[in-house]
Amino acid sequence: MAPAAPLPLLLLLLGRPLLGWPGQGAGTWSRFARLPYPQDQLFLHDTFPDGFLWGAGSAAYQTEGGWRQGGKGASVWDTFAHRPATPSGSAPPGPAGGDVASDSYNNLFRDVEGLRRLGVSHYRFSLSWARLLPNGTAPLNPAGLAHYRRLLEHLRELGVEPVVTLYHWDLPQGLQDAFGGWTSPVLPQLFRDYAELCFRHFGGQVRYWLTMDNPYVVAWHGYGTGRLPPGVPGGPRLGYQAAHHLLQAHAKVWHLYNERFRPTQRGKVSIALGSHWIKPQSMTEKNIKECQKSLDFVLGWFAKPIFIDGDYPESMRSNLSSLLPEFSEVEKKYIKGTADFFALSFGATLSFQLLDSHMKFQQLESISLRQLLYWISSEYNNPQIFIVENSWFVSGSTKRDDAKYIYYLKKFIMETLKAIRYDGVNVFGYTVWSLLDGFEWHRGYSIRRGLFYVDFQSHDKKLMPKSSVLFYQKLIEKNGFPPLPENQPIEGFFPCGFAWGVVDNYIQVDTTPAQFLDSNVYVWDVHQTKKLIKVDGVFTTKRKRHCVDFAAIRQQISLLQEMHVTHFHFSLKWSLILPLGNLSLINHTLVHYYQCFASELLRVNITPVVALWQPMAENQELPASLAKYGAWENPETVQAFVEYAKFCFTSLGDHIKFWITMNEPSVKNLTYTSGHNLLKAHAKAWHLYDKEFRRTQKGKISIALQADWVEPACPFSRNDQEVADRILEFDIGWLAEPIFGNGDYPQVMRAWLHRRNSVDLYNFHLPYFSEDEKKLIQGSFDFFALSHYTTTLVGWEKEDALKYDHYLEVQMINDITWLHSPSRAAVVPWGLRKLLKWVKSKYGDVPIYVMANGIDDDQNMVHDKLRVYYIQNYINEALKAYTLDNVNLQGYFVYSFNDKTAPKYGLYSYVANQYDPKPSMKHYREIVDNNGFPGPESPELLCPEEIASCPECHFFRTRKSLLAFIAFIFVAFIVTIFFITYYSKRVERRYK
């Protein structure tokens, strides 16, 4: 087995995050560029540190509703949401805004019950400033105070830690009207007064406080662009002024708590800062500096004053000149260090949708949470990090099966785990956003981000758990992603006689002879020209040509021998062998070449595996006359294929004992009529071989189907499982069931098409086989051959119109934690094992060959490492299917032979008529030589050499001792006669 990548050693090799001054985060991009590929991108199966905090969150305006209940005052979001649409088109978020939203104000117990079901350790929520202080200042609203006390009491009873945000964007409208909001220097003191009230009334039950959420959004979009409340388009100067006051307000509150409340309440205070992540267009010093500047202008704008030195980043100072306000030295000291931990928000809304494009500085956005965590650790002296908001979103129409949300959540949590385990980042808690669906700020109700579904049109607003609830619940129970036995590689061997092969779509055909077969005689002019000179009139006998004389054959055979494979799979070209589609014109030169190629393979003990037909782009690789007149839609193509098959069996059958009728017929490009005719053609060709050729040629024959695995996107969803089962029947069962099953199409297909045709007035007719045709097709196989490349996820909830199949009502989903090839093919080794088990469960203990399995790779960037990983792990999953699941697996073929015929898929590169083995070829050869994956304790597998079948030889094999004795007697007799004769003659000569 290949040695495991040294990921656990990354910490030692690359060092912990640097503890230093701003600017050291710039090393993040080069560090992650040199981590081992693809191992560093693999999913990490591990658990989080003991005591890690798991939680969910919400914001008051997004979920509370009750905007006129209990004496609550108006906030800037209430006012903004109720504004009429402006002529410029900048309409408010929605007609209702957060007036009712999820109605959490009237459903405290409902929300807490959701937390109990999740099993979280903490709940982050925000207090509505306008609910406690309707005008922003005294007097206190008793109803608001009672509401939050009830919530805290429920959390205490449940054992859930409250993480409380004082201000989450919903500034009381009274403060905006009276002072101009955060543009006023009065606001920091008013915010301090509000915080003091909260600390006094709630601080005894709260250990974690957040002064405010994402001041970047408040300052820049509230007072700079005007996109969000209070909607003041004041430009950069006003935005920077608002941010200046927000920082001062935060510092005042931290010092208030530190001096007056921390000694008794023993809590911690921070500020929730949102950030994006960005990567350079190219790894140049200039682009990396621009990425560093981008983070400075968004996250560093607030983080550097608080966590480093009380002042703005130098890149902002040097680029913004007089636009940026100045802190006095006293203010710098006052702001510096005003956070007990680093509270980070990272998600679609905060990190990307509300990021102004000019703050990217022409670099590229990325969703790498891990790299952001490392950058923060390096840039800000390795602080304790609390992820207080993180997730993605799904469409507003998505109900319960939120697969897209699950896979983003899975990615972000896995990256957090890697940051802790591999990078030494000090993360102590994680918060999913959000507990329940709510009003999503500028996106209104067009998206959802909750773990629990809320029907906003219903009266009771009952919470219904989504699939993400089950995912997150199990993750919390296990404290991460503990390694499972099925994720571990196994040791062992494949059976003796296992077919190890390689695939080439079409062999290289070159009928130019390689050897020097000229009958002329030449002499070497060694003194003058140094060249060969032909001798006129003198000729030699011209020897007979041999198959090995073909240069292309000799070269390909040599490469195959170098691989140590036992089988070679390629397809014939029907369109070239019979150009007119019938026997009236035969390309005998090509047929001879195929004969030679097969015979040369046999000479070096490589079994040719030959497909009669493989569809390709142009004319589906059919003779032009057949392609022109309907291709497989035309029943006459069936008989033409049978005639072609008979010709190939007759011409090549002496050399070929392993036939494929059709190789990977693509169901995506087949009509139901075409598939019907194709099945009949296959069956007739199989019966032809079985009746007329099998007895003398002693070969085997079947069909090879493309069979990628299909997995339900939500593993807990019955609907998604039904979709996955349906797609498997349409993709594989369509052609497999008639042959390997009951002789007819899958019942799932017939039922689905009947429903679609009757309900939606489609006219997709699945033909019927006669009873004779069923008998003809059923059982027309000697083995089950399949090509497998990847695994896809499917769901029933429509999420992305571009990846939704309306006909089959299936949504294609992407698990972004999976490793992907340059062409975006998912690398999912366990999908092969699941497929093999599925074939066995459907069609019994049929012999199975994995006839093609491979991946594209970017040779220039990753040096074939992805394919090495792919081959290692897919074959290991095949071994699990054989040893653990008792699948009758008899062969494995890697795709593909070389880059000339399958660019980026080959085990050999091809440049300027030169073939060079890649590391993946050598790795595959090692597996072939070992016949699997031996471990240090594995006994040596001894396979007897195969002996050719020879009934006449049995007598001699079983009587070896007798034969040896007879031979000895015979030789002794001859020697005796020789000596008698010899000495008799000598005696006769002596007496003469």
Long-range contacts (C-beta under 8 A, 24 or more apart in sequence): 1-489, 1-491, 1-872, 1-876, 1-933, 1-935, 2-868, 2-872, 2-923, 4-39, 5-36, 5-39, 5-40, 6-36, 7-36, 7-39, 7-40, 7-44, 7-422, 8-421, 8-422, 10-35, 10-40, 10-422, 10-423, 11-422, 11-423, 11-424, 16-382, 16-423, 16-424, 17-374, 17-377, 17-378, 17-382, 17-423, 17-424, 17-425, 18-378, 19-381, 19-382, 20-378, 20-381, 21-308, 22-300, 22-304, 22-308, 22-313, 22-314, 22-379, 22-380, 23-292, 23-379, 24-378, 24-379, 25-292, 25-295, 25-375, 25-376, 25-378, 25-379, 26-288, 26-289, 26-291, 26-292, 27-378, 28-371, 28-374, 28-375, 28-378, 29-279, 29-280, 29-283, 29-288, 29-291, 29-371, 30-283, 30-288, 31-374, 32-368, 32-371, 32-374, 33-283, 37-862, 37-865, 37-866, 38-819, 38-827, 38-862, 38-865, 38-866, 38-869, 39-869, 41-819, 42-819, 43-414, 43-481, 43-817, 43-818, 44-414, 44-417, 44-418, 44-421, 44-422, 44-481, 45-481, 45-482, 45-483, 45-484, 45-487, 46-417, 46-421, 46-480, 46-481, 46-482, 46-483, 47-478, 47-479, 47-480, 47-481, 47-482, 48-417, 48-420, 48-479, 48-480, 49-420, 49-428, 50-479, 51-428, 52-428, 52-429, 52-430, 52-479, 53-121, 53-122, 53-161, 53-386, 53-428, 53-429, 53-430, 54-119, 54-120, 54-121, 54-122, 54-429, 54-430, 54-475, 54-476, 55-120, 55-121, 55-122, 55-123, 55-124, 55-160, 55-161, 55-163, 55-429, 55-430, 55-431, 55-432, 56-115, 56-118, 56-120, 56-123, 56-124, 56-431, 56-432, 56-433, 56-434, 56-435, 56-451, 56-472, 57-123, 57-124, 57-125, 57-163, 57-388, 57-389, 57-431, 57-432, 57-433, 57-434, 57-435, 58-104, 58-111, 58-124, 58-125, 58-126, 58-433, 58-434, 58-435, 58-436, 58-438, 59-125, 59-126, 59-165, 59-168, 59-169, 59-170, 59-213, 59-434, 59-438, 60-125, 60-126, 60-127, 60-128, 60-131, 60-168, 60-170, 61-98, 61-101, 61-128, 61-168, 61-169, 61-170, 61-439, 62-98, 62-101, 62-102, 62-434, 62-438, 62-439, 62-440, 62-441, 63-98, 63-101, 63-102, 63-104, 63-111, 63-434, 63-435, 63-436, 63-438, 63-439, 64-98, 64-101, 64-102, 64-103, 64-104, 64-105, 64-128, 64-131, 65-98, 65-99, 65-100, 65-101, 65-102, 65-103, 65-104, 65-105, 65-106, 66-100, 66-103, 66-105, 66-106, 67-98, 67-99, 67-100, 69-105, 69-106, 69-143, 70-105, 70-131, 70-141, 70-143, 70-144, 70-147, 71-131, 71-134, 71-141, 71-142, 71-143, 71-144, 72-128, 72-130, 72-131, 72-134, 72-141, 72-143, 72-144, 73-130, 73-131, 73-133, 73-134, 73-135, 73-136, 73-141, 73-172, 73-173, 73-174, 74-130, 74-172, 74-173, 74-174, 75-128, 75-129, 75-130, 75-170, 75-171, 75-172, 75-173, 75-229, 76-170, 76-171, 76-172, 76-173, 76-176, 76-181, 76-222, 76-229, 76-230, 76-231, 77-169, 77-170, 77-229, 78-130, 78-173, 79-173, 79-176, 79-229, 79-230, 80-228, 80-229, 80-230, 80-231, 83-231, 90-227, 93-439, 93-441, 93-442, 93-443, 93-444, 94-439, 94-444, 94-445, 97-439, 97-444, 98-438, 98-439, 100-456, 101-438, 101-439, 101-456, 102-436, 102-437, 102-438, 102-439, 102-450, 102-454, 102-456, 102-461, 103-461, 104-436, 105-147, 107-461, 108-147, 108-150, 108-151, 108-154, 109-154, 110-461, 110-462, 110-463, 111-435, 111-436, 111-463, 112-151, 112-154, 112-155, 112-158, 112-160, 113-463, 114-435, 114-436, 114-451, 114-452, 114-463, 114-465, 115-155, 115-158, 115-160, 115-435, 116-158, 117-465, 117-469, 117-473, 118-451, 118-469, 118-472, 118-473, 118-476, 119-473, 119-476, 119-477, 120-160, 120-476, 121-160, 121-161, 121-476, 122-160, 122-161, 122-162, 122-163, 122-208, 122-429, 122-431, 123-155, 123-160, 123-161, 123-162, 123-163, 123-435, 124-162, 124-163, 124-164, 124-165, 124-210, 124-388, 124-389, 124-431, 125-151, 125-162, 125-163, 125-164, 125-165, 126-164, 126-165, 126-166, 126-167, 126-168, 126-170, 126-213, 127-164, 127-165, 127-166, 127-198, 127-202, 128-170, 129-166, 129-167, 129-170, 129-171, 129-172, 129-194, 130-170, 130-171, 130-172, 130-173, 130-174, 132-194, 132-197, 132-198, 133-172, 133-194, 133-197, 134-172, 134-174, 135-172, 135-174, 135-175, 136-171, 136-172, 136-174, 136-175, 136-178, 136-190, 136-194, 137-174, 137-175, 137-190, 137-193, 138-193, 140-197, 145-201, 148-202, 149-201, 149-202, 152-202, 152-205, 152-206, 155-205, 156-205, 161-207, 161-208, 162-205, 162-206, 162-207, 162-208, 163-206, 163-208, 163-209, 163-210, 163-388, 163-431, 164-198, 164-202, 164-206, 164-208, 164-209, 164-210, 165-209, 165-210, 165-211, 165-212, 165-213, 165-272, 166-191, 166-194, 166-195, 166-198, 166-209, 166-210, 166-211, 166-212, 166-253, 167-191, 167-194, 167-211, 167-212, 167-213, 168-212, 168-213, 169-213, 169-214, 169-217, 169-218, 169-222, 169-228, 169-229, 169-441, 171-229, 171-230, 176-230, 181-222, 181-223, 181-230, 181-232, 181-242, 182-218, 182-219, 182-222, 182-223, 182-242, 182-245, 182-246, 182-249, 183-223, 183-232, 183-234, 183-238, 183-241, 183-242, 183-245, 184-245, 185-245, 185-248, 187-245, 187-249, 188-245, 188-248, 188-249, 188-252, 189-252, 191-249, 191-252, 191-253, 192-249, 192-252, 192-253, 192-256, 195-252, 195-253, 195-256, 195-257, 196-256, 196-260, 199-256, 199-257, 199-260, 199-261, 199-265, 200-261, 203-257, 203-261, 203-265, 203-267, 204-265, 206-265, 206-267, 207-265, 207-266, 207-267, 207-268, 208-267, 208-268, 208-270, 208-386, 209-257, 209-267, 209-268, 209-269, 209-270, 210-269, 210-270, 210-271, 210-272, 210-343, 210-388, 211-249, 211-250, 211-253, 211-254, 211-269, 211-270, 211-271, 212-246, 212-249, 212-250, 212-271, 212-272, 213-272, 213-274, 213-345, 213-389, 214-272, 214-273, 214-274, 214-345, 214-350, 215-243, 215-246, 215-247, 215-250, 215-271, 215-273, 215-302, 216-243, 216-273, 216-274, 216-298, 216-299, 216-301, 216-302, 217-274, 217-350, 217-354, 218-242, 218-246, 219-243, 219-246, 220-356, 221-354, 225-356, 227-354, 227-442, 228-354, 228-441, 228-442, 236-320, 236-323, 237-323, 240-320, 240-323, 240-324, 240-325, 241-325, 243-301, 243-302, 244-325, 244-327, 246-302, 247-302, 247-305, 247-306, 247-335, 248-331, 248-335, 250-306, 250-335, 250-338, 251-306, 251-334, 251-335, 251-338, 254-338, 254-339, 255-334, 255-338, 268-340, 268-341, 269-338, 269-339, 269-340, 270-339, 270-340, 270-341, 270-342, 270-343, 270-386, 271-302, 271-306, 271-338, 271-339, 271-343, 272-343, 272-344, 272-345, 272-388, 272-389, 273-299, 273-302, 273-303, 273-342, 273-343, 273-344, 273-345, 274-298, 274-299, 274-344, 274-345, 274-346, 274-350, 274-351, 274-389, 275-299, 275-344, 275-345, 275-346, 275-350, 275-351, 275-372, 275-376, 276-346, 276-351, 276-352, 276-355, 276-365, 277-346, 277-351, 277-365, 277-366, 277-367, 277-368, 277-369, 277-371, 277-372, 277-375, 278-360, 278-363, 278-364, 278-365, 278-366, 279-363, 279-364, 279-365, 279-366, 279-368, 279-371, 280-363, 280-364, 281-362, 281-363, 281-364, 287-363, 290-361, 290-362, 290-363, 291-361, 291-363, 293-319, 293-361, 294-359, 294-360, 294-361, 294-363, 295-375, 295-379, 297-359, 298-355, 298-359, 299-376, 300-379, 303-342, 303-376, 303-379, 303-380, 304-380, 305-332, 305-335, 305-336, 306-335, 306-336, 306-337, 306-338, 306-339, 307-337, 307-339, 307-342, 307-380, 307-381, 307-383, 308-336, 308-380, 308-381, 309-336, 310-334, 310-335, 310-336, 339-383, 341-383, 341-384, 341-385, 341-386, 341-428, 342-376, 342-380, 342-383, 342-384, 342-385, 342-386, 343-385, 343-386, 343-388, 344-372, 344-373, 344-376, 344-385, 344-386, 344-387, 344-388, 344-389, 345-387, 345-388, 345-389, 345-390, 345-433, 346-372, 346-387, 346-389, 346-390, 346-412, 347-389, 347-390, 347-391, 347-392, 347-393, 347-433, 347-449, 348-391, 348-392, 348-393, 349-393, 349-440, 349-441, 349-442, 349-443, 349-449, 350-389, 353-442, 353-443, 354-442, 367-411, 368-415, 369-411, 369-412, 369-415, 369-416, 369-419, 370-415, 370-416, 370-418, 370-419, 370-423, 373-415, 373-416, 373-419, 373-423, 373-425, 373-427, 374-419, 374-423, 374-425, 376-425, 377-419, 377-423, 377-424, 377-425, 377-426, 382-424, 382-425, 382-426, 383-426, 384-426, 384-427, 384-428, 385-425, 385-426, 385-427, 385-428, 386-427, 386-428, 386-429, 386-431, 387-416, 387-427, 387-429, 387-430, 387-431, 388-429, 388-431, 389-431, 389-433, 390-430, 390-431, 390-432, 390-433, 391-432, 391-433, 391-434, 391-449, 392-449, 393-440, 393-443, 393-447, 393-448, 393-449, 394-447, 394-448, 394-449, 394-799, 395-446, 395-447, 395-448, 395-798, 395-799, 396-445, 396-446, 396-447, 396-448, 397-798, 398-448, 398-797, 398-798, 398-799, 399-453, 399-466, 399-797, 400-453, 400-464, 400-465, 400-466, 400-467, 400-717, 400-797, 401-466, 401-467, 401-713, 401-714, 401-717, 401-719, 401-720, 401-795, 401-796, 401-797, 402-448, 402-466, 402-467, 402-468, 402-714, 402-797, 403-467, 403-713, 403-714, 403-720, 403-793, 403-795, 403-797, 403-799, 403-811, 403-813, 404-799, 404-800, 404-813, 405-449, 405-466, 405-468, 406-467, 406-468, 406-471, 406-713, 406-714, 407-713, 407-793, 407-813, 407-814, 407-815, 407-816, 407-817, 408-816, 409-468, 409-471, 409-472, 410-471, 410-815, 410-817, 411-816, 411-817, 413-475, 413-480, 414-481, 414-817, 417-480, 417-481, 432-472, 436-463, 467-714, 467-716, 467-717, 470-716, 471-716, 486-830, 486-880, 489-873, 489-876, 489-933, 490-876, 490-879, 490-880, 490-883, 490-884, 490-933, 491-932, 491-933, 491-934, 491-935, 491-938, 492-879, 492-883, 492-932, 492-933, 492-934, 492-938, 493-930, 493-931, 493-932, 493-933, 493-934, 493-938, 493-941, 494-879, 494-882, 494-889, 494-892, 494-931, 494-932, 495-882, 495-890, 496-931, 496-941, 496-943, 496-944, 497-890, 497-943, 497-946, 498-890, 498-891, 498-892, 498-931, 499-566, 499-567, 499-607, 499-849, 499-890, 499-891, 499-892, 499-893, 500-564, 500-565, 500-566, 500-567, 500-891, 500-892, 500-893, 500-928, 500-931, 501-565, 501-566, 501-567, 501-568, 501-569, 501-609, 501-851, 501-891, 501-892, 501-893, 501-894, 502-560, 502-563, 502-565, 502-567, 502-568, 502-569, 502-893, 502-894, 502-895, 502-896, 502-897, 502-907, 502-924, 503-569, 503-570, 503-851, 503-852, 503-854, 503-893, 503-894, 503-895, 503-896, 503-897, 504-568, 504-569, 504-570, 504-896, 504-897, 504-898, 504-901, 504-902, 505-570, 505-571, 505-614, 505-616, 505-896, 505-901, 505-902, 506-570, 506-571, 506-573, 506-614, 506-901, 507-552, 507-556, 507-570, 507-597, 508-552, 508-556, 508-900, 508-901, 509-552, 509-590, 509-593, 510-550, 510-551, 510-552, 511-550, 511-589, 511-590, 511-593, 512-550, 512-551, 512-552, 513-545, 513-549, 513-550, 513-551, 514-548, 514-549, 514-550, 514-551, 514-554, 515-548, 515-549, 517-542, 517-543, 517-545, 517-549, 547-595, 547-596, 547-597, 547-599, 547-600, 548-600, 550-593, 550-596, 553-593, 553-596, 553-597, 553-600, 554-600, 555-915, 556-597, 557-600, 557-601, 557-604, 557-606, 559-897, 559-898, 559-908, 559-915, 560-601, 560-604, 560-606, 560-897, 561-604, 561-606, 562-917, 562-921, 562-925, 563-907, 563-921, 563-924, 563-925, 563-928, 564-925, 564-928, 564-929, 565-606, 565-928, 566-605, 566-606, 566-607, 566-928, 567-606, 567-607, 567-608, 567-609, 567-658, 567-891, 567-893, 568-601, 568-606, 568-607, 568-608, 568-609, 568-897, 569-609, 569-610, 569-611, 569-660, 569-851, 569-852, 569-893, 570-608, 570-609, 570-610, 570-611, 571-610, 571-611, 571-612, 571-613, 571-614, 571-621, 571-660, 571-663, 572-610, 572-611, 572-612, 572-613, 572-648, 573-621, 574-612, 574-613, 574-621, 574-622, 574-623, 574-641, 574-644, 575-619, 575-621, 575-622, 575-623, 575-624, 577-644, 577-647, 577-648, 578-623, 578-644, 578-647, 579-623, 579-624, 580-623, 580-625, 581-622, 581-623, 581-624, 581-625, 581-626, 581-640, 581-644, 582-640, 582-643, 583-643, 583-647, 586-647, 591-651, 591-652, 594-651, 594-652, 595-651, 595-652, 595-655, 598-652, 598-655, 598-656, 599-655, 601-655, 602-655, 607-657, 607-658, 608-655, 608-656, 608-658, 609-658, 609-659, 609-660, 609-851, 609-893, 610-648, 610-652, 610-656, 610-658, 610-659, 610-660, 611-659, 611-660, 611-661, 611-662, 611-663, 611-704, 612-641, 612-644, 612-645, 612-648, 612-659, 612-660, 612-661, 612-662, 612-685, 613-641, 613-661, 613-662, 613-663, 614-662, 614-663, 614-664, 615-662, 615-664, 615-665, 615-666, 615-669, 620-669, 631-674, 632-670, 632-673, 632-674, 632-675, 632-677, 632-678, 632-681, 633-671, 633-673, 633-674, 633-677, 634-677, 635-677, 637-677, 637-681, 638-677, 638-680, 638-681, 638-684, 641-681, 641-684, 641-685, 642-681, 642-684, 642-685, 642-688, 645-685, 645-688, 645-689, 646-688, 646-692, 649-688, 649-689, 649-692, 649-693, 649-697, 650-693, 653-693, 653-697, 653-699, 654-697, 656-699, 657-697, 657-698, 657-699, 657-700, 658-699, 658-700, 659-689, 659-699, 659-700, 659-701, 659-702, 660-701, 660-702, 660-703, 660-704, 660-785, 660-851, 661-685, 661-686, 661-701, 661-702, 661-703, 662-703, 662-704, 663-704, 663-787, 663-851, 664-704, 664-705, 664-706, 664-787, 664-852, 665-703, 665-705, 665-706, 665-735, 666-706, 667-706, 667-730, 667-731, 667-734, 667-735, 672-764, 672-765, 672-766, 672-767, 673-767, 675-734, 675-735, 676-767, 676-769, 678-735, 679-735, 679-738, 679-739, 679-777, 680-773, 680-776, 680-777, 682-739, 682-777, 682-780, 683-739, 683-773, 683-776, 683-777, 683-780, 684-776, 686-780, 686-781, 687-776, 687-780, 700-782, 700-783, 701-782, 702-781, 702-782, 702-783, 702-784, 702-785, 703-735, 703-739, 703-781, 703-785, 704-785, 704-786, 704-787, 704-851, 704-852, 705-732, 705-735, 705-736, 705-785, 705-786, 705-787, 706-731, 706-786, 706-787, 706-788, 706-789, 707-731, 707-732, 707-786, 707-787, 707-788, 707-835, 707-839, 708-788, 708-789, 708-790, 708-791, 708-792, 708-831, 708-835, 709-788, 709-790, 709-791, 709-792, 709-828, 709-831, 709-832, 709-834, 709-835, 709-838, 710-791, 710-792, 710-793, 710-794, 711-791, 711-792, 711-793, 711-794, 711-831, 711-834, 712-793, 712-794, 712-795, 713-793, 713-794, 713-795, 713-811, 713-813, 714-795, 717-795, 717-796, 719-795, 719-796, 719-797, 720-794, 720-795, 720-796, 722-796, 723-794, 723-795, 723-796, 723-808, 723-809, 723-810, 724-794, 726-752, 726-808, 726-810, 727-794, 727-808, 727-810, 728-838, 730-808, 733-842, 736-784, 736-839, 736-842, 736-843, 737-842, 738-769, 738-774, 738-777, 738-778, 739-777, 739-778, 739-779, 739-780, 739-781, 740-781, 740-784, 740-842, 740-843, 740-846, 741-778, 741-842, 741-843, 742-774, 742-778, 743-769, 743-773, 743-774, 743-775, 743-777, 743-778, 743-779, 744-768, 744-769, 744-774, 752-808, 756-807, 762-807, 764-807, 781-846, 782-847, 783-846, 783-847, 783-848, 783-849, 783-890, 784-839, 784-843, 784-846, 784-847, 784-848, 784-849, 785-848, 785-849, 785-851, 786-835, 786-839, 786-848, 786-849, 786-850, 786-851, 787-850, 787-851, 787-852, 787-853, 787-895, 788-831, 788-832, 788-835, 788-850, 788-852, 788-853, 789-825, 789-852, 789-853, 789-854, 789-855, 789-895, 790-825, 790-826, 790-827, 790-828, 790-831, 790-855, 791-826, 791-828, 791-830, 791-831, 791-834, 792-826, 819-866, 819-869, 821-855, 821-856, 821-857, 821-866, 822-856, 822-857, 822-858, 822-904, 823-856, 823-904, 825-855, 825-856, 827-855, 827-866, 827-869, 827-870, 827-873, 829-870, 829-873, 829-874, 829-876, 829-877, 830-877, 832-874, 832-877, 832-878, 832-881, 833-877, 833-878, 833-880, 833-881, 833-885, 836-878, 836-881, 836-885, 836-887, 836-889, 837-881, 837-885, 837-887, 839-887, 840-885, 840-886, 840-887, 840-888, 845-888, 846-888, 847-888, 847-890, 848-887, 848-888, 848-889, 848-890, 849-889, 849-890, 849-891, 849-892, 849-893, 850-878, 850-889, 850-891, 850-892, 850-893, 851-891, 851-893, 852-893, 852-894, 852-895, 852-896, 853-892, 853-893, 853-894, 853-895, 854-894, 854-895, 854-896, 854-905, 855-905, 856-904, 856-905, 857-904, 857-905, 857-920, 858-904, 859-904, 859-909, 859-918, 863-919, 864-918, 864-919, 864-920, 865-919, 867-907, 867-918, 867-920, 868-919, 868-920, 868-923, 870-920, 871-920, 871-923, 871-924, 871-927, 872-923, 872-927, 875-927, 875-932, 875-933, 876-933, 879-932, 879-933, 894-924
